[in-house]
Amino acid sequence: MNSISLVGRITKNIELREVGEGRFVTNNTLAVRKTFKKDTNTSEADFIPFVAWGKRAELLEEYCNKGDLVALNGKMQSRSYLNEQNQTRYVVEMLVEEIEFIQRKTPEHVIQTH
């Protein structure tokens, strides 16, 4: 069984790319909190790369920004590609199948005063 569910924060703003004939994709990373260190009051995170295609990619681009908290469901996949130096690179990433929007980093309804 290949199934993964993660809750975390998006690490950079979503950039949508068209890859031909109206097909869209986005790649990003999800910071998933893993522990809280009591002695230093800091938490650690795992950084999980993810890819979303089609309507899921468009929804992420429309509704999410860096720092937003989301839940992603999908599966892990591996692939390889040749980089600009003609070297083979291997990637393990989450293929997003479902998205749940949980919390914006700075809610739009909050008015900040100085």
N, C-alpha and C positions, 0 to 999 in steps of 0.2 A: 504494500500500500504506500502510495506517495501522496501525502497530504500534510500541509503545514498551515498553521494559523499563528499570526504574529500581531502584537500591538506595540506600536512605537511611534517615534517622531520622524518625519521626513527631513532628510539632512540638507537638501538644497531645493531651490525652486524648480518646479516641474518644467521641463522643456520638451515640447511635443515635436516630433519629426515625422514628416511624410515620407514614406518609403515606396511610393508608387501607387498609382491608380486610387488615390483617396484612402490609402491604408496608413494608419498612424501608430506610432510606438513611442514609449518613453522609458528611459532607464533612470533609476535613482537608487538611493540607499535608505534603509529604515534603521534608525537607532533604537534598539530594543534593550530596555533597562534589565540588568541581570542581577545585581546585588546592591546592597547598601552597606557601606562600611561604617560601623558604629563609631570607631575611634577617630575617623576623619570627617564624618558627616558628608561623605561623597558617595555617589553611586557609579557603577561601571555599566558599560553598554556593549552589546555586540552590534556590529554594523553589517546588516544583511542586504546585499544588492538585490534589486527586484526589477522586473520588466513587465510592462502592461501594454497590451495591444488593443487596437480598435476603440470601441466605445469606452472601455475602462481607462485607456490612456487619455481620452478626451475629457472624461469626468475628473480625473486627477488634475489635469491641467486647468480645468475650469474652476474647481472648488478647493484646491489645496495649494499651500505655500510651505516654504521652509519652516520647520518647527511645529507644524500641525500634527496632532495625534490622530492616527488612523488604525483600523484593524484590517489586516489583509489575510485572505484565505487563498490558497492555491497549492502549487506543487513545486518541488525543487527540480531543476533541470541543469544539465551540464552541456557545454558547447565549447568549440574551439574556433579560433580565427587567426588569420595572419595579420600582424601589425605592419606599420610602415617600414620597419626594418626587415620585413619578410620572416619574422620569428613567429612560431606558433604560440598562441596564448590560450590558456584554458580558463573558463569561467564557470562557476557554480552560482546560480541565482534562483530567486523565487519567481515563478511565473504566476502573476496575479489572475485569479479567477473571480474573486468577490472583494468588494471594498465596503467598509463601514466608516463613515466620517464621524469621529468622536468629539474632537475639540480643536478649535482654532488656537494658535499660539497666542494671539491677541484678539479676543472676541470683538467683532465689529460694533457691538452694542455698548461697549465700554468706552466712555469718554475720558480721555486722560487730561488732567489739568496740571498746570505748572505752578 
